[in-house]
Amino acid sequence: MAGNIELLNSVLAQARAENRAALVGYLPAGFPTVDDGVRAMTEMLDGGCDIVEVGLPHSDPVLDGPVIQTADDIALRGGVKIVDVIRTVREVHAATGAPVLCMTYWNPVDRYGVERFAADLAEAGGAGCILPDLPVEESEAWRKAAEQHGLATVFVVAPSSRDERLAKITAAGSGFVYAASLMGVTGTRESVGREAQDLVARTRATPAARRGLPVCVGLGVSNPEQAAEVAAFADGVIVGSAFVKRLLAADGDLEAGLAGLRTLAGELAEGVRNRS
C-alpha cells in the first residue's frame, strides 16, 4: 500500500488556493494513553487542524522543550512502542481522512529498520515523516524507502542555516519544509520573532521552494494572533506545545482536555485564515 504524500500535497495546495496557511497540529503518541491520544488527535482535526503530526516519544529529545518532554515521559512510562505510534497514525487517518505524519528522531527508525518503518507507516495510511536530526547527507536510504512507499520526507531548517545549506535541504525534501522559527527548543513564546519571516524568505528563494515546495513554520505559536502573524508569510503554521499544554492542564479530566483541544484548534484555524 502506498503512503499518502499526494493527500498531504493536496491539502497544502487547497489551503494555498483558499489564500490561507494550513494548520498543522502535533501530539506525541501514547499521551495520555494510546487510545486517548487517538481521540485527542481526532478532536484536533475535527476542530480545525488540516494536518496532524504524531510524535514518536523519545527519551533524549534534542528539539523538544519541557512541555513536550513531559508528555513524552508520560507516554514512555505508559509503555508506548513504535507499533503504537503506527497504530495511532492508522486510526487517526481512518477516523478523519486527513494527512497524518510521524515526527521522530532518527535512532528509533534506524533500530526498527528503515525499509520496515517506511512500509509500515505507508500501510497505516501515513503521509510521511518529519526527521529533525537526520542530516541530509545521511538520508539517502530513508529517502529511497520513503519515495518507494509514497511518503514525504520533511527536513527541518533553522535561522542558522546558510543559504547554500537551505538549497541542499529543500532539494532533498518533499511534502514541505519545517522552518524552526527560532534557535532553541519547542515551547510557547510571547512572540514568534522576525527570524522566522527571514528564514521563510530565504527558504522560498531556493530552487525547490520556487518550484512549489511549501514552507511551514513551527516553534512558539500558541494563540490565534501568533498564528495569523505567521500565516502572513508561511504556507503552514505548526503548533505542538500549546496543544500538549491544554491536555496537561485538564489534570486527568480527559473530556475537558479533549474539549480544550477542539477549542484551541478552532481558534488557531481562525487565526490562519486572518493573515495580517
C-alpha positions in Angstrom: 0.0 0.0 0.0 1.3 3.4 -0.9 1.5 6.2 1.6 -0.4 9.5 1.4 2.1 12.1 0.2 -0.3 13.1 -2.5 -3.0 13.7 0.1 -0.6 15.9 2.0 0.3 17.8 -1.2 -3.4 18.3 -2.0 -4.3 19.6 1.4 -1.4 22.1 1.4 -2.4 23.2 -2.2 -6.0 23.6 -1.2 -5.0 25.9 1.7 -2.9 27.9 -0.7 -5.9 28.1 -3.1 -8.0 29.5 -0.2 -5.4 32.2 0.4 -4.5 30.9 3.8 -1.9 28.9 5.6 -2.5 25.3 6.6 -2.8 24.5 10.3 -0.6 21.6 11.5 -1.1 20.2 15.0 1.2 17.9 16.9 0.8 15.5 19.8 3.0 12.6 20.9 1.5 9.1 20.5 0.6 7.4 23.8 -0.2 10.7 25.5 -2.1 10.4 27.8 -2.6 6.8 26.6 -2.5 5.3 23.1 -6.3 5.2 22.8 -6.8 8.6 24.3 -4.1 10.1 22.1 -6.0 8.9 19.1 -9.2 10.6 20.4 -7.2 13.8 21.1 -5.7 14.0 17.6 -9.1 13.3 16.0 -10.5 16.2 18.1 -7.7 18.5 16.8 -8.5 17.6 13.2 -12.3 17.9 13.7 -11.7 21.2 15.4 -9.8 22.8 12.6 -6.4 21.3 12.0 -5.7 20.4 8.4 -2.8 18.0 9.2 -1.6 16.3 12.3 1.9 15.2 13.3 2.1 12.1 15.5 5.2 12.3 17.7 7.3 9.2 18.4 8.2 9.7 22.1 11.9 9.7 22.7 13.8 9.6 25.9 16.5 12.0 24.8 14.9 14.6 22.5 17.0 17.4 21.1 14.3 19.7 19.7 11.6 19.3 22.3 11.1 21.7 25.2 9.9 20.8 28.7 6.2 20.7 27.8 6.6 18.0 25.1 9.2 16.3 27.2 6.6 15.9 30.0 4.1 14.4 27.5 6.8 12.1 26.1 7.7 10.9 29.6 4.0 10.1 30.3 3.8 8.1 27.1 7.1 6.2 27.7 6.1 5.4 31.3 2.9 4.0 29.8 4.9 1.7 27.7 4.3 3.2 24.2 6.1 1.3 21.4 6.7 2.0 17.7 3.8 -0.3 16.9 1.6 2.0 19.0 2.8 5.0 17.0 1.9 3.2 13.7 -1.5 2.3 15.1 -2.1 5.9 16.1 -1.3 7.0 12.6 -3.7 4.4 11.2 -6.6 5.1 13.5 -6.4 8.9 13.2 -6.2 8.8 9.4 -9.0 6.3 9.2 -11.2 8.4 11.5 -10.6 11.7 9.7 -9.3 11.1 6.2 -6.6 13.8 7.0 -2.9 13.7 6.3 -1.1 12.2 9.2 2.7 12.4 9.5 5.1 10.9 12.0 7.6 13.2 13.7 10.6 11.2 15.0 14.2 11.3 15.8 16.3 9.0 13.6 17.5 6.4 16.1 14.2 4.6 16.6 13.7 4.4 12.8 17.2 3.1 12.3 16.7 0.5 15.1 13.3 -0.6 13.7 14.6 -0.8 10.2 14.4 1.9 7.5 12.5 -0.2 5.0 10.3 -1.8 7.6 9.4 1.6 9.1 8.6 3.2 5.8 6.5 0.2 4.7 4.5 0.1 8.0 3.9 3.8 8.0 2.7 3.7 4.5 0.4 0.7 5.1 -1.1 2.6 8.0 -2.0 5.5 5.7 0.8 7.8 6.8 1.7 10.8 4.7 5.4 11.0 5.6 8.0 11.6 8.2 9.5 14.7 9.8 13.1 13.9 10.8 14.6 16.8 12.8 18.0 15.2 13.5 18.7 13.3 10.2 21.5 15.0 8.3 20.5 15.3 4.6 23.9 13.8 3.7 23.0 10.6 5.6 19.4 10.4 4.4 19.6 8.6 1.1 18.5 5.2 2.4 15.4 6.8 4.1 14.5 9.0 1.1 14.7 6.0 -1.2 12.4 4.0 1.0 10.1 6.9 1.5 9.8 7.6 -2.2 9.2 3.9 -2.9 6.3 3.8 -0.4 4.7 7.2 -1.2 5.9 9.1 1.9 7.1 12.7 2.3 10.5 13.4 3.8 10.3 16.6 5.8 13.5 18.2 6.9 13.9 20.9 9.5 15.7 24.2 8.7 16.7 26.8 11.3 17.7 30.5 11.3 21.3 29.5 11.5 21.1 27.6 8.2 23.1 29.2 5.5 21.6 29.8 2.0 23.6 27.0 0.4 22.5 24.6 3.2 18.9 25.6 2.7 19.1 24.8 -1.0 20.6 21.4 -0.3 17.9 20.5 2.3 15.0 21.7 0.2 16.3 19.9 -2.8 16.3 16.6 -0.8 12.9 17.1 1.0 9.3 16.6 -0.1 5.9 17.4 1.3 7.0 20.6 3.0 10.0 22.2 4.8 9.7 22.6 8.5 11.2 26.0 9.3 12.1 26.4 13.0 11.1 29.9 13.9 14.0 30.5 16.3 17.1 28.8 17.7 16.1 26.7 20.7 13.6 24.0 21.7 9.9 23.7 21.2 7.6 25.7 23.5 5.1 28.6 23.5 6.6 32.0 23.3 5.5 35.6 23.9 6.3 36.3 20.2 7.4 34.3 17.2 10.1 36.7 16.2 11.4 38.3 13.0 13.9 35.5 12.4 11.1 33.2 11.2 10.0 35.6 8.4 13.6 36.0 7.2 14.1 32.2 7.3 10.9 31.6 5.2 12.0 34.2 2.7 15.5 32.7 2.3 14.0 29.2 2.1 11.5 30.3 -0.5 14.4 31.6 -2.6 15.8 28.1 -3.0 15.1 26.3 -6.4 12.9 23.6 -4.8 10.7 26.1 -2.9 10.4 28.3 -6.1 9.0 25.2 -7.8 6.3 25.0 -5.1 7.7 23.1 -2.1 5.7 24.7 0.9 7.4 26.2 3.9 5.7 25.6 7.3 6.7 27.3 10.5 6.9 25.8 13.9 8.2 26.5 17.4 6.5 29.2 19.5 3.0 29.6 18.1 0.3 29.3 20.8 -2.6 31.6 20.0 -4.7 32.9 17.1 -2.8 36.2 16.9 0.6 34.5 16.5 -1.0 32.0 14.0 -2.2 35.0 11.9 1.2 36.6 12.2 3.0 33.5 10.9 0.3 32.7 8.3 1.0 36.1 6.7 4.3 34.8 5.4 4.3 30.9 5.7 2.4 28.2 3.9 1.6 26.4 7.2 1.6 27.0 10.9 2.7 24.2 13.2 1.5 24.1 16.8 2.6 21.5 19.3 3.3 22.7 22.8 0.1 24.7 23.1 -2.0 21.6 22.4 0.0 19.5 24.9 -0.4 22.2 27.5 -4.2 22.1 27.0 -4.3 18.4 27.7 -1.9 18.6 30.6 -3.9 21.4 32.1 -7.0 19.2 32.2 -5.2 17.3 35.0 -6.6 13.9 34.2 -10.1 15.1 33.1 -10.0 13.6 29.6 -13.3 15.0 28.4 -12.3 18.5 29.5 -8.9 18.1 27.8 -10.5 17.0 24.5 -12.8 19.9 24.6 -9.9 22.2 25.2 -8.0 20.8 22.2 -11.0 21.2 19.9 -11.5 24.8 21.1 -7.8 25.7 20.6 -7.8 24.1 17.1 -10.8 26.2 16.2 -9.2 29.4 17.5 -6.0 28.7 15.6 -7.9 27.8 12.4 -9.5 31.2 12.5 -6.0 32.7 13.0 -4.5 31.1 9.9 -7.5 32.5 7.9 -6.9 36.0 9.2 -3.5 36.7 7.7 -2.2 40.1 9.0 
